[in-house]
């Protein structure tokens, strides 16, 4: 994350419902046209997406009720690593 940038440059959307991911992606692109968005439908997919990104996203929209566990685990990991990702 770039602490000097007021707008997110990268985002991660985690939701097991494809329709919710599409809606959140569209909302992010409407608000931040330049944002790069990775998507995941589970905790495992989210962890793989973070590895693929190579760095933590500026913003993460995370569903708490995922098929393979709680999204809180992902939020806790991002906060514990102190990467500065804004988690919603």
Secondary structure, DSSP 8 states (H G I E B T S, - for coil): --TT-SS-SEEEEE-S-HHHHHHHHHHHHHH-TT-EEEEESSHHHHHHHHHHHSS--SEEEE-SEETTEETHHHHHHHHHTT---EE-
